[in-house]
Amino acid sequence: MPDPSPRDLAALQAACTGWLIMWSRWRRAYTAFGACTKRPVIIDEADPARLIQQCRAIELAAA
């Protein structure tokens, strides 16, 4: 899996407002830090589509 481009990372960040998303070159995965729940949430996921799904599921559960 190649590193995401800055444009790809920006698009992922825009899709997951309320989350701070970073790419880890060493781990070859995204890490999302959320603040939409009472306790901090951290998601690690290599696939951006699954990351978006997980972020949205957590947001819905917290609502």
C-alpha positions as CSV (number, residue, x, y, z in Angstrom):
1,M,0.0,0.0,0.0
2,P,1.5,3.4,-1.0
3,D,1.5,6.4,1.3
4,P,-1.6,8.5,0.8
5,S,-1.1,11.8,-1.0
6,P,-1.7,15.0,0.9
7,R,-4.9,15.4,-1.2
8,D,-6.1,12.0,-0.2
9,L,-5.4,12.6,3.5
10,A,-7.2,16.0,3.3
11,A,-10.2,14.4,1.7
12,L,-10.3,11.8,4.5
13,Q,-10.0,14.4,7.1
14,A,-12.9,16.4,5.5
15,A,-15.1,13.3,5.5
16,C,-14.5,12.8,9.2
17,T,-15.0,16.1,10.8
18,G,-14.6,16.0,14.6
19,W,-11.7,13.6,14.2
20,L,-7.9,14.1,13.8
21,I,-6.6,11.7,11.3
22,M,-3.0,10.8,10.8
23,W,-1.1,8.4,8.5
24,S,1.6,6.2,10.1
25,R,4.2,5.2,7.5
26,W,5.7,2.7,9.9
27,R,2.4,0.9,10.7
28,R,0.9,1.5,7.2
29,A,-2.4,2.6,8.7
30,Y,-4.5,5.6,9.6
31,T,-5.1,6.6,13.2
32,A,-8.2,8.7,14.0
33,F,-8.5,10.5,17.3
34,G,-12.1,11.4,18.1
35,A,-13.7,13.7,20.6
36,C,-17.3,12.9,19.9
37,T,-17.8,10.6,22.9
38,K,-17.5,11.0,26.7
39,R,-14.2,9.2,26.6
40,P,-11.4,9.6,24.0
41,V,-11.6,7.3,21.0
42,I,-8.8,6.0,18.9
43,I,-9.3,4.0,15.7
44,D,-6.5,2.3,13.8
45,E,-7.4,1.2,10.2
46,A,-5.5,0.7,7.0
47,D,-8.5,1.0,4.7
48,P,-9.8,4.6,4.4
49,A,-13.4,3.5,3.6
50,R,-13.5,1.3,6.7
51,L,-12.1,4.1,8.7
52,I,-14.9,6.4,7.6
53,Q,-17.5,3.7,8.4
54,Q,-16.1,3.3,11.9
55,C,-15.9,7.0,12.6
56,R,-19.6,7.4,11.5
57,A,-20.7,4.4,13.5
58,I,-19.0,5.8,16.7
59,E,-20.6,9.2,16.1
60,L,-24.1,7.7,15.7
61,A,-23.6,5.6,18.8
62,A,-22.6,8.7,20.8
63,A,-25.5,10.8,19.6
